[in-house]
């Protein structure tokens, strides 16, 4: 009986993992340069997601990020890596 319960738990975890992986699809955004020479990107931070979650910008062109957070209790962090 214990092995059946264990198998059911494992299946439930795998199902939830699969569902979260499917929800984490790549949402790509390519920034356009505005007339003032700045690339602007708006990002929505929600419960376990950022939309878009993949951003493409031009090198050596200023970028302005505007980040909004959905209401909720999940904290969010933004990490930017500068490539030299």
Secondary structure, DSSP 8 states (H G I E B T S, - for coil): -HHHHHHHHHHHHHHHHHHHHHH----EEE--B-TTS-EEEEEEEETTEEESSEEE--TTS-EEEEEEE-SSS-----------
